[in-house]
């Protein structure tokens, strides 16, 4: 995530890679940027210069090429920062608020909580400014009030706890999968069926740590279930509804790619290329114009339903599609109807 929730919040991050026998020679900076989610080539080069990256127990140069059976050890120091999140006056789109909870409609492009490369400008920075003393879940320090999250470039609804009691109850609902979450996604292609369920463990790819893979045999990752329903067929793309039974990192994005229907303009999962359609230049121009109109994955957290942690009332909220998503949807409908 943009998702680093599995990383230990300690002074250093340690990584170890033992290269398999079939590895072709590749520069170590290129190899490690593909393997480590938050690493840039500049960060890796700095670590090499500092002697913090070793191969077979020896320091190496930046031009070193990884070979079969190499034992690579990486030690990254975390950037210095205060333990407290810096309050920032960032506008919040508040859907609901009482003394116990807050429901916000997050805009696409906003990171949910501070992490590598995004220590400021996040939803949590905005929340800390909006009100003080948000509770923190154990193991979730530095992310006050959060009991769930959505990706930076996904828009839509999030619920935030304003008290320890509210956090405990909401966390329990998420743990027991009783929170109702509905997403809308524009995906490439058309499913043969009108609805279905995707069941397949989701975990980090061994080839590229920045993406999640689906492991249908359950050999890796965590149990993940997505229920989907066709909403609109638009010839080369489809609008689908997705209901999460579990909430894994990039779950919908990874599951849809696994089905062969990556999200429209999802660069991370291959949806930023023309996956369906004609070879006509007019069509290609149309799609690239749509990419420009929606410069992110077409995914929106549309609705959120849960039991209020104190009143025990059933609450349900909806956030309409944001302008960029709706504009691209209208554009596809016009194309289908008039081209």
Secondary structure, DSSP 8 states (H G I E B T S, - for coil): ----TTS--SSEEEEEEE--TT---EEHHHHHHHHSTT--HHHHHHHHHTT-EEETTEE--TT-EE-TT-EEEEEEE-----SS---------EEEE-SSEEEEEE-TT--SS-BTTBSSSSHHHHHHHHSS-----TT-TT-TTBS----TT-EEEEEEESSHHHHHHHHHHHHTT-SEEEEEEEEES--SSSEEEEE-EEEE-SS-TTSEEEETTSSSSB--EEEEEEEEEETTEEEEEEEESS--TTHHHHHHHHHT--BTT-GGGTTTS--SS---HHHHHHHHHHHHHS-S--EEEEEEEEE-TTT--EEEEE----HHHHHHHHHHHHHHHH-
